[in-house]
Amino acid sequence: MNAPIDWYKSFFTGFAVEMWLKAMPPEATAREVEFLRAKLQVAPPAKLLDVPCGGGRHSIALANAGFCMTSVDISAEFLHAAKNACPTNDWQHREMIDLPWPNTFDGAFCFGNSFGYLPDADNARFLRAVAAALKPGARFVLDYPVALENLLSVFHAKSTHQMCDLHYERNGRYDPASGRIVVEHSMRRGEREERKVMSQRAYTCREVCELLTSAGFTNVQVFGGLNDEPFELGAKAFVVVAIKAPG
């Protein structure tokens, strides 16, 4: 079981999109948006970048609060659903490393466990692209719950879930040679079944902080949850807040 290097370009279609759109209850989105607003430390109508945005649940909530949102994703199906929910937002169909807006945004975030999908060089390139798109002194919030310190206590090779009439099975492994999690997702409704394989890099906390610093960020803070819990071995979350260096 292996994932192609560009698995993310075709993964988010069909059942995968349907499942992700339904996975998070409104209460969870509200808590996350409250955390984002507190950490980004800007007020409406500040310009914010959501990358990648998926189905846009954070972007929609922040747009409704008065922020000027630019939201980027590679999945046309995700963006179609997002546009239907919030037609006035600036939805951008492009790769997450393609951010052609230098020194534009007052804040940015990558939420929902979307970091680490790319090869190592492109993960670093993504962080540099975010830094380039931010104004000096602007903040970036990265949600990355598969840091290696998290995985040591929460990784399960197999799991099953039922979401209404959609049955979901997950079969995963950790590949130490590449430092990546490789997961086969099987989604079935009736006689229709979709199987897709993804992979995600499992960096350590130190590696993520070093990547951010190398990309042009400073004042890197690490949290183990949305209540500012300290990050430690076995934490259930890993959230980083960093500031684009001035000059």
N, C-alpha and C positions, 0 to 999 in steps of 0.2 A: 504493500500500500504506500504509494508515493503521490505527492501533489506536483503538478507542473509548476515551473517557476512563476508563471503568470496566472495562477489559478484564480486570482481575485477578479480578473477581467470577465470571466463568464460564470462565476459562482453565484452571484446575487441576482437570480432569476427564479421564476416559478415558485415552488413551495418554500424555498429559502427566504424569499422576500416576504411571502405571506406570513411565515412563522415569525420573522423578526419584527414585522409591523405590529403583531399582536403580543409579543413577548413581554413588554414592559408596561405595567399598569400606570395610569395617569399620576398616581401618588408618587411613584418612583421618579418619574420625569420632573415633577414639581420639586422634589428634594434635590435632585441634581441641578436643576436650574437655579435654585436658591444658592447652592454652593458655588456655581459658576459666577453668579452675580457678586457674591461676597469676595471671591478671589480675583476676579478681573478688575474690580474696583473702578468701574466706569458707570455712568448713568445714561439713560436714553437721552438723545438719539444717537449714541455712540455707534461706530461702525464695527461690527464683529464678524469674524470669519469662523465658520463651522466646517471642519475638514477632517475626514470625510463625514458627510451628514447623514448617510443612510436614508431612512424615511423622513428625516427632518423633525423629529419630535422636539428636540431642544431648540432648533431654529424657529419653529412655529411658536413655541411658548415665548421666546425672547422677542420675536417680531410683534407678538400680541402685546408685549410689555413696552413697546415703543422703540426697540433697538433696530438699527439698520443692518440687516443680515445679508451676507453673501455665503451661500452654502454649496459645497462642492462634493460631488460623488461620481463614481465611474458607472454606477448602475442606472440605466435608463428606467428600469421598472421602479426602483426606489424613488427616483425623481418624479416620475409620473404620479405616483401616489402623493408625494409631498406637494406638488403643484396643485393637485385637486383639493388638498386641504388648505393651502395658503397660496392662492394664485399671484399675489402681489410681491412675494419674496423673490430675491435674486437667486434662482437655482441655476447652478453651473454644472454642465455635464462634461467633466474632465477628470484626468488622473490627479491624485492627491499631491504629486510632486509638481504639477503644472499650476503655479499660482502667480500669474503675471500682473501683480498689483504692488509694485514696490512702495514701501513706506505709507501704506494706505489705511491700515486697520488700527483701531484703538484697543483691540483685544482679539484673541483667537483661542480656539479649543479643539481638541481631538478627544471626543468622549464616546463611550460605548465599546471599548476594547477593540479599536480599529488600528492600533499601531503595531508594527512588527510584521505586517503581511508581506512586505517587499523584501528583496534581497538586502543584505547588510549595507551595501553602498547606497542603495536607494532609500533605506530608512534614514540614514544620515542626511541624504540629499533632501528628503522631506522636511526634516527639522530646519535645515538651512533655508528652504523655501518659505517656511512659516516665518522664520526670523526676518527674512527679506521683505515679507509682506506687511510686517508690523511697523508701526511708528516707534522710534526710539523711546524706551521707557514703558512700552505697552507690555501687557502680561499674556502669557500662554499657559493654558491648563491642559495637562495630558493625563487621561485615564487609561491605565495599563495594568489590569489585574492579573496578567500572566507573567509578571516578573518572576524570576526563578525562585526568589524567596517565598512568593505566594504559592507556587506550584508544589513546593516540597510538602505542603500539608493538605492541599485541596484537590490535587490532580487525581482523577479517576479514569481508568482506561475505557470503561464502558458505562453508559447510562441510557435510560429510556424515558420518554415523556409523552403525554397525551395532551394535545391542545385541540379541544372540541373533537372534530372527526379526523384530525391530522395526527398520525402516529410518527414519532421521531425517535430514532436510535442513533447513538453516538459511539463510535469505536475509535479510540485514540491511542497514540503512543508518543513517547519523548525520544527524539533522536539526538543522542549526545554528540555525535560527530558534527552535526550542523547547528546544534543548540536550538532546535525547532521542535514544536509540537506538530504532529501530523494527525489529522482527524478525518475519518470518513463519516459523512452525515448521510443517513438513510431516512427519507421522508415518504410516508405512504398514506394515501387516502383511497380506500377501496382497492381496486386492482391497479391503480396508477401509483408508481413508485419512482422517486428520483434519488440517485446516489451521486454524491459529489465529495471530492477530497480537497481539503484546505491545509495550509500550514502557516505557522506563526512563530516568529523568533521569540525566544524566552531569554531576554537580557537580564542581567542582575541590576539591582538598584544602582550600584556604582557605575555600571556601563551606561545606563540611561542618563545619569547625571553628567557623565563625561561627554556623551553625545550632544547633550543640550549646551554644555559649555563650549564645545568645539563649534557648534552651529551659530554661536553669537549671543547666547543667553547668559545671564548672571543671576545672583540671588536665588539659586535653586532651592526650593523647599519641597519636602517629601512628606506625605501623609498616608496613614493606614486606613483612612475612611473619611466619610463626608462630615464627620464631627471633629475633624482635626486630630484624630487619634495618631499617636506616633507610629511610624512604620517600623515593623520588627519582623523577625522570622515567624512565618505562619500567619501573617496578616491576611485578611480576606480581601483587602483592596490595596491599590497602589496608585496614588494620585500625586502628580508633580505640578508645582506652580513655579514658573520662571519668568524673568523679566528680560526683554530685549535690551542689550547693553546700549548705552548712549553713544552717539558719534559714529 
